[in-house]
Each structure stands twice: as structure tokens, then as C-alpha cells.
Amino acid sequence: MFYTERDLDRSRRRGERLRRQLRHYASDENILSRRPWYLVGALLMLVSLALRDEILFVSGLAVILLGAIPEIWYRFCLSEVIVRRHLGLDRVRIGDEIAFTITIENRKILPLPRLDLEDDIPEDCRIISAVVRPSFKTGRATLTNAFSLWAMQRVTRRYQMRILERGAYTFGPMLLQSGDPLGVLNRQQVIEQPAYLLVHPLVMPLERFGLPARAPFGDLATTRRLLADPLRVAGVRDYTAGDDPRHIHWKATARTGALHTKVFEPSAHHTLTIFLDLRTFGRDDRLFGHGQFVGVDHDLSELAISAAASVAAWGLEQRYAVGLCANGTMQTHDDLVWRPQANADGEPGASNASGASGEAADAGVTIGGVRAITARRSAGRLRIPPASDSGQLLRLMDALARLVAFVPRPIGDIVVEETPRLPYGSTVVYVGAAQALGGEGVEVFSRLRSAGHSVTLLLTGDTPLVTRRLPSLRLGGSVKWHELIRGALAERGLDADGQPLPPDAPEATPEGAASHPRASLEALP
């Protein structure tokens, strides 16, 4: 009989694995504790042979079995046990219900009368009709399952899970525990099988935020038109009276001896850039020092993120190039570095959105099962370039789902950095707290308006703020956010806690809701 090199390699790996197991069991205290049972049983059997006592022989055999049975199950109970966790989707919206499936399979002839599985899950993910208990980890819970498996048996348990909070969630690890039928020895195994889920922010029609249905970011509702982009020079022409002196082509003028003006290529579409500010408080120099991070009001932060997501979705529906800049930190899973792709189409339901934006992976700290990047060159800054392709909405929603207010930078610094990249005549929308923007932020956006950009401020909170003739709108505060959440959940037949509404409950008809998923709005001027 001839053996191939592949067969020999497989045999060597199997032998090496067996030797590692033998070395492990040779020093295992639980197995060493069974040795006295074998010694006592052997002595009883030897004495029974000398005395010709059958009862003593059976007693010795029973002692050996009492020592061997727990050891056999301890050695092999968790071998050839396959555990799988499956999420029905990996991208959902707030209030969606998805399938959560756990499959466990025993691929050996040794039955498992007792098998416990504990899965570490996010606290905000509510699994219906399941045993979930609090965890000692902040923001985590433990899903407990008990199984009893015969030889070569597979069991599948299906649950429904509902998520009520935006975020990037990690499931796992799992703790598998089993033992012998007598309950003498128990064995545990940690299964590193993570699963990831993105919960996109709440997207609502703009009327629900108090924005006008016609031209929400301008006074005039005009048809779309082409704009001359001063960054794209197509050629030169003779100067005529009324031309902007800033557009004179001085090299052509010097060469020909007559004034010439630059001719610009038209821009194919408008650009909408959203500046999202996750800070909800201003600077408190007396307590924390100049410009230090004070804290975050969760409701105001979520209201701003929801408003930014709604504006972005509306802009893409109107076929505008939509970009996003934010001063938050991106959440990334512990084994994944995530960056928004600048020019790549994404399909809903893809496993993970990964890409590069010119920055290397950075060290971070773990917050609630996800990794928050904290290195100086990437912390406190999110930028997605303007685009109108089919994958832009997915990139924006994924980014907003992962966004967390972890030591955010002042939004004014980000606006100054981004100003040279803004196309001429861009529409700029600021979304954030009035208290965080302050007079310095208003001054920055006033300079943007003087440079030829259309600026609108969408302010959360009730702090008074002088906007210097900049168009502004108050979105509201905590009451408004809870009102939006209740309305969105009521449309899915749920109450504020995510529980099904009683059959006799009146149907919620939020004020300003349109008959379609999103109201038809006028184009930007």
C-alpha cells in the first residue's frame, strides 16, 4: 500500500495533536485527581481474588468505573462539538427585527447529557423569548442555553432579536461547558466566533424635523442648473465688461497684450456637505481647562446624527453629491480596521464595509466590545468625500452607525481643514448643538458664506445663539428625539420599550408624515 505525501503530512499533524493532548492531560489536576480511584479499585480487586470474594471484586470494579466515567467525559465531551451563531442580517435599522440562530452539533458517539452555552451579547440587543441575564461587563449581557445531545445529533434554536439603539455591535465570545453524567468533573471552552451587526441611524422625512417641504436649504425653489467650477479651467476668451477681475488669465494677457478671462468647465451637479458636531456642551475653562471635553448629552447627540442621516438620504434622492465631515471617533471591531471607501459601490447586506482613506490602522481602546480609534492623526475626525454613486448612501449610513462622541474635536477646526476642498457654490449644512457651536463656530461658517457657499445651521438644544444672519433652524432637544423614536417604533407596531403594542392601541400618525417613505421635496437652488 502506497502513501502519498499528503497522507503522511496528515498523519504527522494528527500525531502531533495527540501528543499535545497527552502532555496537557498529564498535568491536568482534574485527571490526576482520578488516579486514587483506580488504585483503590485495583487493590480491592486484587484482595477479592486472594479471598475469592465476588462482592469485593464487584466493589473494586465499581470504584474503577466511578473514576473512569468522569474522566472519559472530561477528556472527550467538548471534542467534535461544533457551535455556530448566525445573524439574519448584518445591517438593520432602529426597531427592525432579525433572526438570531444558534446551532450546536455533536459529531461523536459519546452522548452529552448536559451542555451549557453562554453567549456574550450587547445589552441593547433584545432577544425575544430567550434567557438573558446581566453581565459583569458594562453594556453587555449573557444569553444562556442548555442542551442535551445524543450521539451524532444536531440542535438548532431560533430566536427573534430587536435593536432599539444605533451603533456597531459585536457578539461573542461564547463559553461552552459540559461534564460527565454524574456531575463530578466539568470542562469549559471559550469559542472565539465573533459576529458583527450595524444598526443604522433613524432616517425620517425632513418635515419631521421642522424643515420646510419646499427648498429646505434656500429661499428660492429653482430648477437645477449647472455651476461654473473655478477649480476646473477649460480655456480662455477675450475679456468683456462685467467679468470678475479675479478670473483674468494673466499669462494669456501678457502673451497677447489684451485682457483674457478664464473659461471654467461647468459642474455637473450640486454638492451638499454636512458638518456633524457631536459635542453637546461648550467649553468650561474654569473646571476642565481651555477646550477640554466636558461630556455628551446622549439625546442631543442622537438627534443630530438622525438629522444628518436624514439630510444625507434626502440629498442623494435628489441626485446631489453628498459628503460628510464629523468630529466623532469611528467604532471598529476588535479584529477589523474600518475606513469609509471614497469611490466604491457597496451593496446592502455585505458582510463588512472596509476600505482605506490614506491613513494606517491606529491603536485604540475597547469600548463596549468595539474598538474606538484614539490615535491623534485619526481620532476626532470622520470625512467621506462628496459622491452621488449608488454606494454612497451605504457608506454614509455605515459611518454614522459607527460614530461615537469619544473626545471630539471642535467642529471649527474641521471646517477650516475642509474649506479648501469644498467645490465653489457648495451647500453646507451644520448639524449640532447650539451650545457647542458658539460664537467662534458661527464666525467660521460666516466666512464660508462670504466665500460663496450656501450655509444652513440645524441646531439642537435651547441655548440662545446669535447666528449673524445665517439661516438656522431649531431641531429641538430630548423631547423631540423621544418623539421621533416613539413615532418610528409605533409605525412598526412597537411601544417605546420595543414591546408590541396592544391590538386596541390607536395607530400613530406622526405630524408631518407623508404617504410615501420619504416626502417629495424640491431641489436645492
N, C-alpha and C positions, 0 to 999 in steps of 0.2 A: 504494500500500500504506500502510495507516494503522498507526501505532504507539501503543500505549496508554502511559499514564504509568508503569505497572508495567514495561513492556518497556524504556522509556528509563532508568528507575532501575536496572534490572538491567544494562543496557549500561554505565552510568556506573560501577557498582561493579566490573564486570569490567575496564573500562579502568583504574580506579584500582589494582586489584590487579596488573595487568600492569605499570603504571608503577613500583609499589613493587618488583616483582621485577627490573625492568631497572636501577633505581637500586642495588639490592643486588648484582646481578651485576657492575655496572660497577666496583664497588670490591672485589670478591672476589679475593683473591690467587691462589686456585687457578685461576680462569678467566683472570686476567691472565697467569699463567704459560704458558698455551697459545698466546699471541699469537706468540711467536718461531717456533713450528712453522708457523703459517700463512705468516709472512713468508718463512721458508726454503723452504717448498714452492712459494710463488708465484714466488720468484726462480728456482728450478730449472725450473719450467715455462716461464718467460719465456726462460731461456737455451736450453732444449730447442727452443723454437720458432725461435729465431735460428739454432741449429746444426742444426735438423732431426734431432734425436736422439730417437728414440722411447723408448729406455731411460731417458734422463734425464727425459723427460716423465712416464713411469710412476713414477719415483722421487719426483718432486715431488708427484704425486697421492697417493702412499702416505704421504708426510710430512704432507700436509694431513689425510688420514684419521686418522693416528695422533694428530694434535692435536684433531680434531673428535670422534672417537668417545668419548674420556673426558669431554669437555665436555658432549656431549649427555646421557650417562647421569648426569653430575653435576648437570645442571640439572633433569632430569625423573625421576630414579629414585625419589624419595620423594613425588612428587606423585601424587594419586589412589591412594594406598595407605591402606587402611582396616584398623585393628587394633582388635579387640575382645577383652576379657577378661571371662569370666563365671564367677561362683561359683554352685554349685548351690543353696546356702543362705546366708543371712546371719546365722543364729543356730544354733549347734550346741552339743553337749555334749563334754566331755573324752573323747577316744577315738573320736569319730564320724569317719566317712569321707565326704567330699563330692566332687562333681565339680568339676574345675578345667579350664576350656576356654579355649583361645586360638584366635581366628580371624583370619586375615590375608588380605586381598583386594587384587589388583592390577587397578584399573579403567582401564587404559590399554593401548595396543597395544605399548608398549615392554616387552619381557621383562626380568625381573630374575634373572640367573643366580646372584646371591649377595645374600642379605638376612638380616641378623642381628638378633635381637630379644633384649634383656636386660631382664628384669622384676625390679624391686626388691621382694622379698617378705620377710615376717617369718621369722626364723630358726627359730622354734618350729613353723612350719607345714611339715610334711614332705610333699613331693610325691613320689609313688611313681613309679619308672621314669623319672625326669627328670634332666637335667644341672643340678645345683645346686652352685654354688661359693660360698665365703665372700665376704663383702663387707667393705670397709673401714669401713662404718658399724656401730656397736655394735648387736647384736640383729637384724641384717639379713643377708640372703643374696641371691644373684643367680641367677635361673632363666634359662638360656641356650637359645635355639632358633635353628637355622639353616634357612632356606628357600631354595627355588629356584622362582620363579614365572614361568610363561609369561604371555602377554598375556591379560587378562580371566580370570584364574584365581583361585580361592579355595581356601585350605587351612585345615583345622580340625584341631587336635591336642587330644586329650582325655586328661587325667590324673586320678588319684585323689589326694586330699590328706587327711592325717590330722593332727589337732591334739591335743597332749598337755598343753597349758598353758592355764589360764584367762586371759582378757584381751580387750582390744579391739585388733584388728589392722587395719593399713592396708596395702593392696597398691598398688604403684606408687611413682614414675613408671616408665615404660618408655622404653628407649633403642633407637631404630631406626637401623640403619646399613646402608648399601648403597653400591655403586660401579659402575664400568664393568667389562666382562668382562676387561679387561687388568689390572685391579688398580692402576691408576695413581692415580685420584682416588677418595676416599671421602667420603661425606656422612653426617652424623648429625642426628637429630631427636629431641628429648625430647617424649614424649607424656604429658601430664598427664591420666591417666584413672584416678583412684583407685577402689578397691573396698574395702569395709569388711566385717569379719567379727567377730561377737561370740561368744566361747566362754564359755558359762555355767559356773558353778562346779559341783563334784561334789555331787550330791544323793544321800544314802543313807538307808535306814531308821534311825530313831533308836536302835534296838537296837545298831547297829554302832558307835555312839559310847559305848555303855555305859549308856544311859538305860533305865529300866525300861519294859516294854511297857504297864503299866497306870499311868495318871496320872503321866507323867514329870515334871511340874512341880507336884506336890502330893501330900499324904499320903493324901487321900481321893479315891476314884473315884466321884463322884456324877453324877447326871444333870444336864443343862444346866438352868439356871434363870435367871430374869430378875433383874437387879440394879437397885436404885434409884439413879438418877444424880443426885447433889446439884447438878449444874450445870443441870438441866432441871426447873424448878419448874412443876407443873401446877395447884396451887391451895393452899388451906389447910383445916384441920379443927381441931376442938376438941382441946386438949391432953389427953393421957391419961398416967397414971402409967407411967413407964418410957421415955417419949420422950426422945430425945437433946436436951439443952438447946441444943446448937449449931444445931438445926433449928427453934427457936422463931421464929415470924414476928412480929417486934416491932412492925411497923407495924399489923398487924391486931389485935395485943394492945392497943396503945394506943388504937385506934379503938373497940374493943368493950368494953374493960375486963376481958376474960377472956383467958387464955392460949390461943394458937393455934399449931399446928405446921404447917410446910410439908409439902405432899404433892408427891412427886417422880414424874416420868414414869419408867417402867422402861426400862432399857437393853435393846435387842433382842438383843444378843449380847455375848460377852466380847471384850475387847481384849487382844491379845498384842503387846507392844512389845519388839523385840530391840535391844539396845545392843551393837554390834560394835566391839571395840577392836583396831585394827591394830598398836598398839605391842606389841613383844615384849620390850622391856627397860625397866627402871626408869630413874630419874634418876641421872646420875652427875655430881654437883656438882663433884667435885674436878677432873675432866678437861674437862668441857664447859660448866660453868656451870649455874646453877639452871634445871631444867626444859628443858634443851636436848635436841634429838632426837639419840639415840645411833645408832640403826640398826634393822634389821628382820631377824629370823630368817625366811627365806622359808617353811620348812616349817611353823612355828608359825602364821604369818600365813595360809597357805593352809588349814591345818586349821581355824582359826577361821572363815574365810569359808565353807568347806564345811559346818561345823556350823550356822552361821547360816542358810545356804540350806536345809538340811535341816529345821531347826526351822520356818522360814517356810513351806515347802511342806507340812509336816505340819499346821501351824495352819490354813492355807487349806483343806486337805482336810477338816478338822473344822469348817469354816464359821465360823471366827473372823475378826475384823477384825485383820489383821496389819500392823504398821508397823515401820519400820527406821530406826535412827539409828546413824551410824558416824562415826568421826573420821578417815577417809581422804579422799583427793582423787580427784575424778572425772576419768577419762580421756575426752577428747573429740577427735574427729578434727580435723585442721587447718582444715577448711572448715565445721565444724559445732559449734555450741554445744549441748550436751545437758543437759537437766534432766528429772528424772522428773515425769511428769504426776500430779497429785493425784487427779483424778476423770475418767479417760478410759479406755475399754476399749481394749486393744491386742490385735491378732491375731498369733499366731506366724507368722513369715515376713515381717512387714512390713519395708520397706526400712530405715527408721531409726526409733528411738524418740526423739522430740523433744517438748519441752514447755517449761513455764515454772513456776518456783516463786517468783516475785516478785523475782528477782534478775536484774540485767542481765548481759550477757556480760562476762567478765573477761579481762584479759591473762594470758598463760601462757607456759610454756616447753615445748619439744617434747622428749618422752622416747620414744625408740624408735618414732618415726613417729606418735605420738599426742600431743595437746596436754593437758598437765596444768594445770588452773587453779590459780594461786598467789596471786591477789589476796586480801587479808586478809578481806574480807567473805564470801568463799565457800570459801576453802581450809580443809582440815581439817574439813569438816562435810558430811555427807550426811543428809538427812531425807526419808523417804517417809511421809506420814501414814497412819494405820491405815485399811484398807479391806478389803472382802471380795468385791468385784466380780470379774468374770471376767478383767479385765485386770491385777489386782494382782500375780499371780504373774509375769507377763511383766515388769512394771515392776521388781519386786524382783530378778529374775534378771539383767535388763539392768544394773541399778545395781551389783550385786555383780560382774558381769563386768568393769565399767569401773573398779572400785575399786582404788586403788593407795595404798600407805603412803608418801606423799610429805609429810614433815614433819607427822605427825598431831598433833592437839591432845590434851591429857589428857581421858580419857573422862569424868572427874568434872565438868568444865566443861559438857560437852554434856548430861549428866544433869540438872544444875541448871537449864539453859536449858529443857529439855524437861519438867520436872516439872509446871509449871502446865498443860500441855496434856494430861497423862495423865488419862483418864477414871477415875472412882472405882472401885476394885477391879480395876485392870488387873493382868494378869500380865506381869511384867518379867523378861526373860532377858538376862543379861550373858554375852557370849561373848568371851573374850580370854585373854591370858597372865596368870598369877598374879603374875609379877614386875612387869608393867606396872600392874596394878590397885593393889597395895599397900594399906597401911592407910588412906590417905585415900579411896581408891575404895570400900573396904568401908564406911567411915563414911557415905559418900553413899548407898549402897544400903541401909544400915541405916535411914536416915531415910526412904527410900521405903517400906520395910516398916512403919515406925511410922505412916506416913500412910495405911495401909490397902491397900497394894498387895502382891501376892504376888511375891516376888523369888527367883530361882534363878540361881546362878553356875555357868557352864560354863567351867572353867579349863583352859588348855593349859600345857604345861611342867611341871616338877617342883619349882619353887621353893616352899618352905613358906610358908603364908599362914594367918593367923588370920581366919576368916570371921565370927566373932561370932554364931553360931547361925543364920547364913544358910544355907539349903540349897545345897549345892555338889556338883559332880561333876568329877573329873579326866578330861579327854578323852584325855590322852596328849601325846606330843611328835612328834619327827621319825619315830620308828619307827612310830607309829600312822598318820601321814599316808602314809608309803610303803606301809604295809599296805593302807590304803583304796584308794590308786591302783592297786596291783597287783591287788587284788580286782576293781575296776571294769574294768580293762583285760582281765583274764582272762575276765570274763563276755562280752567281745566277741571272745575268741579271740586276744588280743594279749599280748605279754610287756611287761616294764617299759619297754622301749625303743620300744614301738609296733610291733614286728615280729610277724607271725603266728606263733602257737605251732605247734610240730611236731605232726603228726597223732597221734603216740603219747603226747603230753603229757597228764597227768591233768587232768580238769576241776576247776576251782577251785570249791569250795563254801564261801564265807566263813562264818565262825561268826556265827550270829545272823541269817543271810539268810532272808527269808520267801519263800514260794512266789509271792507277788504282788510287783509292783514296789515296793510300799510296804506295810509291815505295818499291820494294822488296830489302831489304838491307842484307848485310852479318851479320853473328852473331858476337857478341863480342868475342875477343880472350880470 
